[in-house]
Amino acid sequence: MTESLTFADSILIEADPVTVYATVADVTRTGEWSPICRECWWDEDDGPRVGAWFTGHNVTPDREWQTRSQVIVADEGRAFGWSVGPGRVHWTYSMQEAAGGTLLTESWDFLPEGQEFFTEKYGAHAAEQIAERTSAARAGIPETLSAIKKVIEQA
């Protein structure tokens, strides 16, 4: 595969963009809303800034694994994102002020380098594994956004 696989979805949250940003940029809270990522933790003395590193612990019915990610965008009230691998998958939350609060968009970009990694790792089963990850993102993003909305609006 030579092009990125992408998906994004949005939800309106009744809060200002800075509040939404502060919530999603706190990766230690990811387990509160992610259907797959159970917890994340920053490297020692790190936090939500470009270049910072964190580890994520993920669980599905079929497997359990950890990922290493590096923050690639940390623009308070506008966007927070990271690169898994890094360079394999980009996840980004973007915030836009809207009537009634903030439009939060979560986007997923499975990069060519990540797809090549899957080809090397899974061989003949790479396409199946890539399709599984794509399906998980398409189902998980709306679920995640809904859970973030609930967390923020009930605070």
RODO-2510 file (C-alpha; in nm, 4 decimals, decimal comma):
residues 155
     n   res          X          Y          Z
     1     m     0,0000     0,0000     0,0000
     2     t     0,1285     0,3424    -0,0826
     3     e    -0,1239     0,5848     0,0558
     4     s    -0,2555     0,6623     0,3996
     5     l    -0,5756     0,5096     0,5274
     6     t    -0,7734     0,7741     0,7116
     7     f    -1,0904     0,8202     0,9084
     8     a    -1,2301     1,1076     1,1140
     9     d    -1,5485     1,1899     1,2986
    10     s    -1,6699     1,4827     1,5099
    11     i    -1,8980     1,5569     1,8033
    12     l    -2,0250     1,8761     1,9663
    13     i    -1,9232     1,9080     2,3311
    14     e    -2,0798     2,1645     2,5629
    15     a    -1,7495     2,3108     2,6840
    16     d    -1,4931     2,5592     2,5645
    17     p    -1,2002     2,4450     2,3440
    18     v    -0,9411     2,4915     2,6223
    19     t    -1,1355     2,2580     2,8537
    20     v    -1,1743     1,9990     2,5778
    21     y    -0,8034     2,0271     2,4954
    22     a    -0,6994     1,9872     2,8598
    23     t    -0,9024     1,6676     2,8808
    24     v    -0,7826     1,4944     2,5632
    25     a    -0,4206     1,6094     2,6080
    26     d    -0,4077     1,4321     2,9447
    27     v    -0,3175     1,0911     2,8019
    28     t    -0,3268     0,9422     3,1520
    29     r    -0,7084     0,9668     3,1257
    30     t    -0,7359     0,7787     2,7933
    31     g    -0,8670     0,4652     2,9643
    32     e    -1,1775     0,6627     3,0642
    33     w    -1,2960     0,6829     2,7032
    34     s    -1,1038     0,4514     2,4718
    35     p    -1,2584     0,1154     2,3815
    36     i    -0,9098    -0,0368     2,3305
    37     c    -0,6502     0,1699     2,5168
    38     r    -0,6834     0,0858     2,8846
    39     e    -0,4176     0,3272     3,0123
    40     c    -0,1357     0,5580     2,9078
    41     w     0,1536     0,7066     3,0992
    42     w     0,4063     0,9745     3,0204
    43     d     0,7767     0,9093     3,0243
    44     e     0,9258     1,0439     3,3460
    45     d     0,8870     1,4208     3,3765
    46     d     0,7041     1,4475     3,0432
    47     g     0,3638     1,5878     2,9579
    48     p     0,1530     1,7242     2,6724
    49     r     0,4194     1,9013     2,4647
    50     v     0,5565     1,8414     2,1170
    51     g     0,8311     1,5814     2,1375
    52     a     0,7049     1,4185     2,4594
    53     w     0,6819     1,0390     2,4743
    54     f     0,4218     0,8138     2,6314
    55     t     0,3302     0,4467     2,6429
    56     g    -0,0173     0,3061     2,5848
    57     h    -0,1497    -0,0269     2,7105
    58     n    -0,4109    -0,1740     2,4742
    59     v    -0,6456    -0,4695     2,5154
    60     t    -0,8839    -0,6444     2,2756
    61     p    -1,0506    -0,9849     2,3165
    62     d    -0,7740    -1,1363     2,0996
    63     r    -0,4595    -0,9709     2,2314
    64     e    -0,2859    -0,7263     2,4622
    65     w     0,0023    -0,4961     2,3679
    66     q     0,1817    -0,1702     2,4359
    67     t     0,2635     0,1131     2,1995
    68     r     0,5171     0,3939     2,2135
    69     s     0,3975     0,7315     2,0914
    70     q     0,5423     1,0781     2,0496
    71     v     0,3395     1,3991     2,0637
    72     i     0,3473     1,5744     1,7248
    73     v     0,1046     1,8602     1,7909
    74     a     0,0166     2,0331     2,1170
    75     d    -0,1649     2,3586     2,0402
    76     e    -0,3806     2,4432     2,3426
    77     g    -0,7471     2,4781     2,2534
    78     r    -0,6843     2,3786     1,8906
    79     a    -0,5206     2,0383     1,8459
    80     f    -0,3421     1,7562     2,0225
    81     g    -0,1942     1,4612     1,8374
    82     w     0,0649     1,1869     1,8492
    83     s     0,2474     0,9458     1,6253
    84     v     0,2471     0,5765     1,7150
    85     g     0,5648     0,3958     1,6324
    86     p     0,6417     0,6797     1,5650
    87     g     0,5644     0,7276     1,1980
    88     r     0,3177     0,4416     1,1659
    89     v    -0,0151     0,5902     1,2721
    90     h    -0,1154     0,9461     1,3594
    91     w    -0,4028     1,0177     1,5969
    92     t    -0,5204     1,3772     1,6327
    93     y    -0,7900     1,5595     1,8250
    94     s    -0,8806     1,9001     1,6835
    95     m    -1,1060     2,1511     1,8493
    96     q    -1,3102     2,4209     1,6808
    97     e    -1,5244     2,6717     1,8641
    98     a    -1,8873     2,6220     1,7662
    99     a    -2,2311     2,7405     1,8717
   100     g    -2,3020     2,5568     2,1935
   101     g    -1,9424     2,4626     2,2701
   102     t    -1,6623     2,2903     2,0855
   103     l    -1,6646     2,0692     1,7797
   104     l    -1,4151     1,7931     1,8656
   105     t    -1,2792     1,5930     1,5736
   106     e    -1,0774     1,2767     1,6168
   107     s    -0,8762     1,1632     1,3162
   108     w    -0,6790     0,8498     1,2412
   109     d    -0,4163     0,8265     0,9688
   110     f    -0,2567     0,4847     0,9077
   111     l     0,0574     0,5924     0,7260
   112     p     0,2404     0,4034     0,4489
   113     e     0,5291     0,3297     0,6897
   114     g     0,2832     0,1631     0,9257
   115     q     0,1349    -0,0420     0,6466
   116     e     0,4843    -0,1500     0,5405
   117     f     0,5539    -0,2482     0,9018
   118     f     0,2401    -0,4660     0,8965
   119     t     0,3533    -0,6279     0,5706
   120     e     0,6870    -0,7179     0,7306
   121     k     0,5278    -0,8343     1,0570
   122     y     0,2254    -1,0249     0,9250
   123     g     0,3348    -1,1294     0,5739
   124     a     0,0463    -1,2907     0,3871
   125     h    -0,1929    -1,1834     0,6652
   126     a    -0,1014    -0,8125     0,6465
   127     a    -0,4079    -0,7082     0,4453
   128     e    -0,6343    -0,8832     0,6965
   129     q    -0,4578    -0,7140     0,9892
   130     i    -0,4739    -0,3718     0,8213
   131     a    -0,8452    -0,4203     0,7515
   132     e    -0,8972    -0,5154     1,1175
   133     r    -0,7223    -0,1969     1,2379
   134     t    -0,9207     0,0137     0,9904
   135     s    -1,2462    -0,1381     1,1100
   136     a    -1,1452    -0,0797     1,4737
   137     a    -1,0753     0,2886     1,4038
   138     r    -1,4050     0,3356     1,2195
   139     a    -1,5999     0,1809     1,5075
   140     g    -1,3849     0,3136     1,7901
   141     i    -1,3651     0,6816     1,7004
   142     p    -1,7402     0,7524     1,7319
   143     e    -1,7472     0,5488     2,0552
   144     t    -1,4478     0,7395     2,1909
   145     l    -1,5923     1,0791     2,1007
   146     s    -1,9207     0,9944     2,2704
   147     a    -1,7371     0,8860     2,5859
   148     i    -1,5205     1,2030     2,5888
   149     k    -1,8361     1,4140     2,5565
   150     k    -1,9889     1,2335     2,8552
   151     v    -1,6719     1,2732     3,0658
   152     i    -1,6444     1,6457     2,9951
   153     e    -2,0124     1,7342     3,0218
   154     q    -2,0566     1,5463     3,3496
   155     a    -1,7523     1,7112     3,5103
***
